[in-house]
Amino acid sequence: MVTVKKLFLAIAKVFLSMAITGVLFCASALALEGGHNHVLPSQSYLEQSSLSKPNRDHPSVDPRLNSDFIYYGPSQPLGNGTIRAWVELNQDGEPTDIGASFTDASIIGLPTEEDDYGVYPLKVKLLDGSNFSTFEYQLMFPQEASATPFTHISLNWNPHGHGPKGLYDAMHLDFHFNLMTPVERFAIKADYYDLFKEKCYQLPPQGLIPEGFVAPPQAAEEHMGVHWVDTNGEEFHGHRWDKSWLYGFFDGKNVFWEPMIARTYLLTKPNVSIPIKQPAVYPKDGYYPSTYSINYANGEYTVSLNRLTYRSSQLASELQLTSNKT
């Protein structure tokens, strides 16, 4: 009997120990879950805990830090990493920042001129006379970005840069924040080159281009249009190019806003915010950026348009009517 009683006592101790362990495990799990109790219904939302606080001595310009309202589009492969577009909203549901973030492995293992992956990334022959190609990636914004004029990002990786020769022929990334749909963008083709070039270099209505911007030769490309560059940029004044801001036009219409960034500059892991030279009028109603930023934090690069402010396109419409009459 004593032996049987001892056996029952031993079994009881085992079950008691297991019960205590289970309670502790559940408590721990609940505590961890409690750390994420701010998660919003949208699955595209970024959990705040996945981004650490910026250093007070060197505050990060990444607008996603300390924000509760970040929404992501689908993730896409880039190099050896991944990239995704996103938008940040304020508490009133208005967009404040919009951009793309990509892992540090993304700028390793990018395509070379000899590569051809078929549809994605799409290899497109440049029209700048260089006989090189650009590799095109498409990033869709989440629906929460619909109050901005930007529909998606077409990201172009240029392993040999592009024209104009001597300015932007270092390997770099073009972040085209498009005001047109993907269908409209793919319709920009050079099958009839003279007509294509005519539409690319058609002058837009006055006011859509900030002072100092020009459309140089060899700056028109398929799926884009023509690139207007800032002649006040450092690359025009004896300095080596590493980043710049451009506007894109096709058939007299503003079709993209663009930060263009050298790969060597990204490797410095920058943390900069730069004012954007604004047009006098805006092509459509929506929230437009006042600055753009390039940032590295927590194993990710971020290129974003910031301090979004609502702009009306009424004046642009009036200018377009006047232009058509003349």
C-alpha positions in Angstrom: 0.0 0.0 0.0 2.8 2.3 0.9 4.4 1.7 -2.5 1.1 2.4 -4.3 0.5 5.6 -2.3 4.0 6.9 -3.1 3.4 6.1 -6.8 0.2 8.2 -6.7 2.0 11.0 -5.0 4.7 11.0 -7.6 2.2 11.1 -10.4 0.3 13.9 -8.8 3.5 16.0 -8.4 4.3 15.5 -12.2 0.8 16.7 -13.2 1.0 19.6 -10.8 4.4 20.6 -12.3 2.9 20.4 -15.8 -0.1 22.5 -14.8 2.1 25.2 -13.3 4.4 25.2 -16.4 1.3 25.6 -18.7 0.0 28.5 -16.7 3.4 30.3 -16.8 3.6 29.7 -20.6 0.1 31.1 -21.2 0.9 34.1 -19.1 4.1 34.7 -21.1 2.2 34.4 -24.4 -0.4 36.9 -23.2 2.2 39.3 -22.1 3.9 39.1 -25.5 0.5 39.5 -27.2 -0.2 42.5 -25.1 2.9 44.2 -26.5 1.1 44.3 -29.9 -2.4 45.4 -28.8 -2.2 48.4 -31.1 -2.4 46.3 -34.3 -5.0 47.7 -36.7 -7.4 45.5 -38.7 -5.4 45.9 -42.0 -2.9 43.1 -42.5 -0.7 45.5 -44.4 -0.1 47.4 -41.2 3.5 47.5 -39.8 3.8 46.5 -36.1 5.5 49.3 -34.4 7.6 47.0 -32.2 9.5 45.7 -35.3 11.2 49.1 -35.6 13.5 50.4 -32.9 13.6 54.0 -31.6 15.9 56.4 -33.4 19.1 57.5 -31.6 18.4 60.9 -29.9 21.9 62.1 -31.0 21.3 61.1 -34.6 17.5 61.0 -35.2 16.5 58.9 -38.2 14.6 60.5 -41.0 12.7 57.3 -41.6 9.1 58.4 -41.2 8.0 54.9 -40.3 9.7 55.0 -36.9 7.3 55.6 -34.0 4.3 55.6 -36.3 1.1 53.5 -35.7 -0.3 54.0 -39.2 1.9 52.4 -41.8 0.3 50.4 -44.6 2.3 48.2 -47.0 1.8 47.0 -50.6 2.9 43.6 -51.7 6.6 42.6 -51.2 8.7 42.0 -54.3 12.1 40.5 -54.7 15.0 42.9 -55.4 18.6 41.6 -55.6 19.2 39.2 -52.7 16.5 40.9 -50.7 13.0 42.3 -50.9 11.3 45.7 -51.3 7.8 47.0 -50.7 6.0 50.3 -51.1 4.1 51.9 -48.2 2.1 54.9 -47.1 1.8 56.5 -43.7 -1.4 58.1 -42.5 -2.1 60.5 -39.6 -4.9 60.0 -37.1 -7.4 61.7 -39.4 -6.6 59.2 -42.2 -4.6 61.7 -44.3 -1.4 60.6 -46.0 1.8 62.2 -44.5 4.6 60.1 -46.1 4.9 57.6 -49.0 7.8 55.6 -50.1 9.6 52.3 -50.5 11.7 50.3 -48.1 14.1 47.5 -49.0 16.4 45.2 -47.1 20.1 45.8 -47.1 20.6 42.6 -49.2 18.5 44.2 -51.9 21.4 46.1 -53.4 23.5 42.9 -53.6 23.0 40.5 -56.5 21.3 42.9 -58.8 21.1 42.0 -62.5 24.0 42.7 -64.9 23.8 43.6 -68.5 24.2 39.9 -69.5 21.2 38.9 -67.4 17.6 38.5 -68.7 14.9 37.3 -66.3 12.0 37.6 -68.7 9.0 39.4 -67.3 10.3 40.3 -63.8 12.4 42.3 -63.6 11.7 43.4 -67.1 14.8 44.1 -69.1 14.3 47.2 -71.4 16.9 48.5 -73.9 17.8 52.1 -73.1 17.3 54.7 -75.9 20.1 57.0 -74.8 22.6 55.6 -77.4 24.6 53.6 -74.8 23.5 50.1 -76.0 22.8 49.3 -72.3 19.6 48.2 -70.6 17.6 49.1 -67.5 15.8 46.5 -65.3 12.3 47.5 -64.3 10.5 46.5 -61.1 6.9 47.4 -60.3 5.7 48.2 -56.7 2.0 48.8 -56.0 0.9 51.0 -53.2 -1.8 49.8 -50.7 -5.3 51.3 -51.2 -4.7 53.6 -48.2 -2.5 55.7 -50.5 -5.4 56.6 -52.8 -5.6 60.2 -51.6 -2.1 60.8 -53.1 -1.7 61.3 -56.9 0.8 58.3 -56.9 -0.5 55.0 -58.2 2.7 52.9 -58.0 6.5 53.0 -58.2 8.4 51.8 -61.2 11.9 51.1 -59.9 14.6 51.0 -62.5 18.0 49.4 -61.8 20.7 50.7 -64.2 23.9 48.6 -63.9 25.7 51.0 -66.3 23.7 54.1 -65.5 22.1 56.0 -68.4 22.3 59.2 -70.4 23.0 62.0 -70.6 26.5 60.6 -71.0 29.0 61.9 -68.3 26.2 62.8 -65.9 24.3 59.7 -64.7 26.4 56.8 -66.1 27.2 55.4 -62.6 25.1 52.4 -61.5 22.0 53.6 -59.8 18.4 53.2 -58.9 15.5 55.3 -60.3 12.4 55.6 -58.0 9.6 56.7 -60.3 6.6 57.7 -58.2 4.0 57.5 -61.0 0.9 59.6 -61.5 -0.2 57.3 -64.3 -1.5 53.8 -64.1 0.6 50.8 -65.0 -1.4 50.3 -68.2 -0.8 53.9 -69.2 2.9 53.6 -68.4 3.4 50.5 -70.5 1.6 52.3 -73.4 4.6 54.7 -73.6 6.4 52.8 -76.4 9.0 53.8 -79.0 7.7 51.6 -81.8 7.2 54.8 -83.8 10.3 56.6 -82.6 9.7 60.0 -84.1 6.2 60.2 -82.7 7.4 58.9 -79.3 10.2 61.6 -79.2 7.8 64.3 -80.2 5.4 63.4 -77.4 8.2 63.1 -74.9 9.6 66.6 -75.7 6.2 68.3 -76.0 6.3 71.3 -73.7 4.0 71.0 -70.7 1.7 73.9 -69.7 3.6 76.7 -67.9 3.9 76.3 -64.2 4.2 72.5 -64.1 8.0 72.7 -64.3 9.9 74.5 -61.5 12.5 77.1 -62.6 15.9 75.7 -63.5 14.7 72.3 -64.8 15.4 71.3 -68.4 14.8 68.2 -70.6 18.2 67.3 -72.0 18.8 65.2 -75.1 18.9 61.4 -74.6 16.5 61.7 -71.6 13.5 60.0 -73.1 12.8 56.3 -72.3 10.0 53.7 -72.9 7.6 53.2 -70.0 8.6 56.6 -68.6 8.7 59.6 -70.9 11.3 62.4 -70.7 13.2 63.3 -67.6 13.5 66.9 -66.6 16.6 67.6 -64.5 17.6 70.4 -62.2 20.5 72.5 -63.8 21.2 73.8 -60.3 22.2 70.3 -59.2 25.7 69.6 -58.1 26.4 67.4 -61.1 26.2 70.5 -63.3 28.7 72.4 -61.2 31.8 70.3 -61.1 30.7 67.8 -58.4 30.4 64.0 -58.7 26.7 63.0 -58.9 25.2 60.8 -56.2 21.5 61.8 -55.9 19.1 64.2 -57.6 15.4 65.0 -58.1 13.6 64.8 -61.5 10.2 65.3 -63.0 8.8 63.2 -65.8 6.6 64.2 -68.7 4.9 62.6 -71.7 2.6 64.2 -74.2 2.7 67.4 -72.1 1.5 65.7 -69.0 3.4 65.2 -65.7 3.7 61.5 -65.3 6.1 60.9 -62.5 8.1 62.5 -59.6 11.5 60.9 -59.1 14.4 60.6 -56.6 17.4 59.1 -58.5 20.2 57.6 -56.3 23.6 56.2 -56.9 24.3 52.7 -55.5 27.6 54.0 -54.0 25.6 56.6 -52.1 23.2 54.1 -50.7 26.2 52.1 -49.4 27.1 55.0 -47.2 23.9 54.3 -45.3 22.7 57.9 -45.5 20.2 59.7 -43.3 19.2 62.9 -45.2 16.0 64.9 -45.9 16.1 67.2 -48.9 13.6 70.0 -50.0 11.8 69.4 -53.3 11.6 72.3 -55.7 7.9 72.7 -56.2 6.0 73.5 -59.4 3.7 76.5 -59.5 0.7 74.3 -60.3 -0.1 70.6 -59.8 -1.4 68.1 -62.4 -4.2 66.6 -60.3 -5.8 67.0 -56.9 -4.0 65.1 -54.1 -1.3 65.1 -51.4 2.1 66.1 -52.7 5.5 66.0 -50.9 7.5 69.0 -49.8 10.7 67.0 -49.1 12.2 63.6 -49.9 14.5 61.4 -47.7 17.0 58.7 -48.1 17.6 56.6 -45.0 19.1 53.5 -43.6 17.9 52.0 -40.3 17.4 48.6 -38.7 18.7 46.7 -41.8 16.5 48.5 -44.3 17.0 51.4 -46.8 14.1 53.7 -47.2 13.4 56.2 -50.0 10.3 58.3 -49.3 8.4 61.5 -50.1 7.6 63.4 -47.0 5.5 66.2 -45.5 2.6 65.5 -47.9 0.3 68.5 -48.3 -3.0 68.7 -50.2 -2.8 70.6 -53.5 -5.6 71.5 -56.0 -5.2 71.1 -59.7 -7.7 73.8 -60.6 -5.0 76.2 -61.8 -3.3 73.5 -63.9 -6.7 72.8 -65.6 -7.1 76.4 -66.5 -3.6 76.6 -67.9 -4.2 73.5 -70.0 -7.4 75.0 -71.5 -5.5 78.2 -72.3 -2.7 76.2 -73.9 -5.2 74.2 -76.1 -6.8 77.5 -77.3 -3.5 78.9 -78.4 
